[in-house]
Amino acid sequence: MSESIISRDEVAEKLRVSPRILIRYEARGLVHLVREGTREGYAPAEIRRIWTIVSCQRDLGINLAGVEAILKLRDHLGEVHRQLDGLAQELRRLTETEAEHDA
């Protein structure tokens, strides 16, 4: 794996949460632990996701079910944006091909 991972304990310490909280997030499928050789921890994208969860709960007072809904919507919007980008690229390609054909 090209990205380095940070252990659960290190992430918990840096974000000032219990490792048990992170295990709870994992159990709910909100974040995923990865293994790199003998090391186990979180990739940078997962750490950002954990930070989002902790921030929503701590700063905004959103319960875990609400955070889960927010993350699902955010993930869905990300997928929609990727699809729209792909469609825009295809449209550009078709437009350029048509323009070359007409010339």
Rosetta blueprint (number, residue, H / E / L):
1 M L
2 S L
3 E L
4 S L
5 I L
6 I E
7 S L
8 R H
9 D H
10 E H
11 V H
12 A H
13 E H
14 K H
15 L H
16 R L
17 V L
18 S L
19 P H
20 R H
21 I H
22 L H
23 I H
24 R H
25 Y H
26 E H
27 A H
28 R L
29 G L
30 L L
31 V L
32 H L
33 L L
34 V E
35 R E
36 E E
37 G L
38 T L
39 R E
40 E E
41 G E
42 Y E
43 A L
44 P H
45 A H
46 E H
47 I H
48 R H
49 R H
50 I H
51 W H
52 T H
53 I H
54 V H
55 S H
56 C H
57 Q H
58 R H
59 D H
60 L H
61 G L
62 I L
63 N L
64 L H
65 A H
66 G H
67 V H
68 E H
69 A H
70 I H
71 L H
72 K H
73 L H
74 R H
75 D H
76 H H
77 L H
78 G H
79 E H
80 V H
81 H H
82 R H
83 Q H
84 L H
85 D H
86 G H
87 L H
88 A H
89 Q H
90 E H
91 L H
92 R H
93 R H
94 L H
95 T H
96 E H
97 T H
98 E H
99 A H
100 E H
101 H H
102 D H
103 A L
